Amino acid sequence: VLVQWVSAEEGNADEVAQGEVDPAKIQQDRTTYKITQILRNTKDKTLEKGQKIELNRLRKAKQGDLFLIFGTQANQLEWGSPIEVTETSYNYIAQAPSPESDKQKRLEYFVKFLEFPDEMIANDAYAEFANAPYKDITPLAEKLPRKKLAKWVRSEETPATRLGLYGLLLGLCGEELDAKLMQDKITEETEQFRLGMDGIIGGYLLMTGEEGLQVIEDTKFRISEGKKVPFSETYAAMQALRFMWKYGDGKISEDRLRQSMRMLLDRPELADLVIADLSRWKDWSVMDRLMDMYDAEEYNVPSVKRSIVRYLLTCVKDVPKVEEGQKLDDDVPVPKHVTDAETALAKLREKDPRTRERR
């Protein structure tokens, strides 16, 4: 219900606690509101316009201030905490498609209110997109406000927490000019932590594919003399690779993504995460390299050693499916990567008895 603030009365609980007032005469905080509009009534239609609601909590306001109150009806009607609204924000809520309606219809409604002047509305619309599965967003590509998204990605006034989403949305609907805009933003030299770069890089890769991936490798992955890429920038690019693996729909081939991820093995601070990704992606081509890394001084970190062991154990389990009655070796050959991994594990057990503990 939409209500207007009527009055508030402060109770005397503190005075009772201090012994200044007889406990029998205790009075609770009270705030009174008057219903002006009913968005959703109770099942038996007990709420009426003009009816007053009294809550045992103190809320100071001015006569006529508007609040939205949600109630839950079980054995009795229980009201939640009032949310201060304007007529505009109330109409936004009242006209929004119900949670049960078509997902695309809901997102089509909320996309119109991204960066709306009313902060509550803008935050709520953003939250609808931030919480929506990617598969529900992609069908909206043709209805996304491309020019506005480009403006928001470019603007320093855009809240940093929203840049990742806007970059991703621009990647779904952008044109060549937008790809250039995003590339310029991605390749800016900075030592600062930049929120949302994973989404911006992900959107950029959606538009540019392998050509864009080359730019990311040159600017975020390759280490050259006198140039140090901040960890946060490289990690954001790594997150974008994961996004493309899961949602890129073949825009960049799996082999090309594996090749790009392998470059990050040169970064000891990222190695354990990279090894885990290569294991999930079934890239068994780096097995010999990982065995060399196991003894290398710069990778002599428990987390890296554990990741290498897990990689080998996962590799051993990557065997072909066999039909009922068939056996590996007899009817189905054991893949070379499996036997190589078994050999590697045996070597690690021999020279490092704690290998199993590191799993």
N, C-alpha and C positions, 0 to 999 in steps of 0.2 A: 504494500500500500504506500501511496505518497501521502505524507502528513505534513502539517504545519506545526511548528513549535508554539505552545501556548504558555506554559509556565514551568518553573522548576522550584523545588523546595528542598533545602539542605537539611538532612536529618541531624540527630543529636547522638550518634553512636560514639563519637569521640568523647563527648561529655559523660556519657554513661560509663565508658571505659575508665575515665579518670575519677569516677565516683561523684561527679557533680550533679548527676541526675539519677533519679530512681529508675532502675532497670525496667520496672513495670511500665514506665512512661517513655520507653524508647520509641523513636520515630525514624523510619528509613528515609534515605534519599528518594525523592520522587520527581519525575518529569512527566508532564502531560502534553500529549500531542492530539491534533484533530485530523481525522482522515479527510483528504480532499479528493483523492482518486483511488480506485481499487483496480489494481493491475490483475490480480488473481484472487478470487474470493475463496472462502472455506467451502468445503463440500456441501454444507447445509446453508450456505449463503447468509451467515450470521453478521457479516460486516456490512456497514452502511456508510455512505458519505455523510460527513458531519459528526460521526461517532468519535468519542474520545478514547484514547489509549493511554493508560497510566503505567509507567515502567518504574520499578524500584531501583533506579540508578540516576545519578545526577548528570545532566547535560545542559550546560549553560549556552544560551543562544539569544536571538532577538525574536520578537513577535513576528510571525510570518515566515521565518526561515524554514526551508524545505528539507525534509529528510525522507529517505526510502527505508522502510522496515520490512524485513522478511520474517515470516512466521512459519512455524512448523506445528502441524496439528496431529497429535496422537490422542491420548485420553483427554488432553486439553490443549488449548492454543498457547504456544510459547513463542515469544517474540525475541528476535536477535537484537544486536546492537544497531541503532539507527545509523545510516550512512548519509552524510550531508550531500545534497544534490542541488542542481539548478533545474529549471524547467527544461533546458536543453538536454542535460544529461539524463533526466528522467524520460524524456521522449525517446532518446537513444535506446535506453533499456527497454522501454515499453514496445518499441517497434522492432526490436531484434528478433530474428527467427528463434523459435524454441530450440532447446538442446536436442529434441527428438527429430527436428526437421533435417532435410538433406544437407550433408556437410558442405557441399559446394555452394548451396544457397546461403548458408550461414556465413561462409568466408567472403562471398561476394558482397554481403551486407557490410561486414566489418572492414573490408579493404578501403571503403570510402572514408573511414574515420582514422586511418593512420596519420599521425602528426596533426590531428584536429586541435584547434586552439584550446579547447577545454581539456585540461591535463588528465582528468579522470577518464574521459572518453578515449583519448589517445592511448593511455596506458592499458585500458581494457581491450581495445581493438588490437593492440600489439600482442597482448597476452593470448588472445584467441589464435593468432598466427603462430606465436612461439610454442604453443602447446599442441598445435595441429600436426598430425603425421605428414611427412613429406608427400606421400602418395595422394593426400587430399588437397594439397596445394598445387601440384603440377597441372591439373586440368584448368586452373584459372589463368594460365599463362597469357592468353589473349585478352583477358580483362584486367590485367594489372596496369597500374598507372605508370607507364615506362618513364615519362619525362619527370614526374614527381620523384620516382625512385632514384633517378640519376641525380636530381637536385639534392636529395637527402644524403646520398652517398658522398657527394662532393662537399656538402655544407659542414662547417665546423660546429654549427649550432645543433646538429642532430645528436641526440643522446647516444653516447658511445655504445651503450648496451643494445641499441637497436640496429647498429650498422651491419652486424652479421646477417640479420634477417633481410635487411634491405638489399644487401649485396647479393644474397641468394635469389631473392625475387627478381632483381634486375637481370641476373643470369638466365632466368627463365624467359624473359620477354625482351631482352636488350638487343641492340643493333651494333654494327661495327663501331660507331662513335662511342657507344657506352663501354665497349670492350677496351678502347683506348683510354677512356676515363679511369676505368678500374685498374688497368695496367699502370698508369701513372701513379695512382694511389698506392698500389702494391709495392712498386719499386722505389718509392720515396726512401731516402736514407734516414734512418732514425735509430736512436738508442732507447726510445721510450717503449713501454708496453702499450700495445694498441689493441683494445677490445674489438672483437668482431672481424678480425682479419681472416679467420678460418672461413667465415661465411662469404666474405668478399672474394677470397681466392677460389672458393668452391664455385661461386657464381661466374667468375672469370673463366674457370676451366669448362663450365657448362657451355659457354659461348665459343671458346677458342680451341678446345680439344688439345691435341698433341702439340700444336704450335704454341699454345699458351703454357703447356706443361714445360716446354723447353725454357721459357722465360722464368718460370718458377724455379727450375733447377739452377739456372745461371745466377739468380739473385738471392735465393734462399737456401740452396743446398751446397753449392760449390764454395769451398773455402780457398781464398787466394791471399797472397801476402799483403799485409796492410789493411785487409778488409775482414772485419768480424761481423757475422750476422747474429743479431740477438737471438738467444734461445727461444724467446716467445714467438718471433717471426717464423723461425724454422718449424717450431711445433705447430703453429697455425697452418702452415703449408702441409705438414704431415697429416693434420686432421682433415684437410681438404682432399688429400689422396684417399683417405679412408672413406670420405663421403662419396667420391667418384667411384670407388670400388663397389659401394653398396647401391648407390642411386644413379650413377652416371649413364646407365642404360647403353653401354657400349660406346659412348662418345670417345673414350680413351680405352684402348684394349687392355685386357688384364696383364698381358706380358709387358706392355709399356709401363703400366703402373708398378708392377713388380720391379722393373728396371730402375724406376725413379726411387722407389723406397730403398732399394739396395744401396743407393748413394749415401744414405744416412748412416750406414754402418761406419762411415768415417768419423762420425761424431760420437765419441765415447759416452757423453752425457745422455745420448738418446738411444744407445745401442740396445739396452734391454727391451725398450718399447718396440724398436724396429724389428728385432728378432721375433718378438711375439706376433707382430703383424705378418711377417714373412712366413711364419709357421701357419697362421690362419689361412694365408693365401696359397699355401702349399708350394712355396718356392724352395725346392730342395737343392737348388743350384749353388747355394752358398755354404754347403756343409763343410767343405775343406777350409774355407775362409774362417768359419766359426771355430773350427778346431785350432787354427793358428791363433785366433783371438783369445782362446781360453787361457793361454799361457802368456799372452802379451801384457806388458806392465801397465799400459794405459787402460786396459780393460779388466784389470785385476780388481774387480768389484763383485761382491757376492751376488748382487741382483743380475749382473750380466752372466755370470757363470750359471746361475739357476735358469736363466732364459735359454741358454745354450742347451742345457740338459733337457728342458721341457721341449725344445725344438726337436731334438733327436728322438725323444719318446713319442712325440706326435708323429714324426716321420715313420717310425717303426709301425705305427698303427694304420698308416695310409696304404692299405692293401686292397686289391680288387675284390669286388663282391663275388662270392662263389655261389653257385646253385647248390641245392640240396644234394648231398652225396659226393660233391666235389671237394678236393683238398688243394691247398696251396702246395706247390712243388710238384705234386703228381699230375693234376689236371690243369692247374693255372700257375704259370710261372711267377715266382716272387720277384717283384720289381727291384731293380738295382738300388734305388734310393733306400729301400728297406734294409737290404743286406749291408749297404754302406753305413747306415745309421746304427745298426746292431754292432758292427765292427768298431765304430767310433765310440759307442757307449762302453764297450768292453775296454777300450784303451783308457777312457776316463775313469772307470772303476779301478783299473790297475794302478794308475798314478795318483788318483785322488779318492781315497776310501770314503770321503764324506759326500761324494757325488749324489748318492740317493737322498741324503738329508737335504741337499740343496734344491730338491724338486719343489 
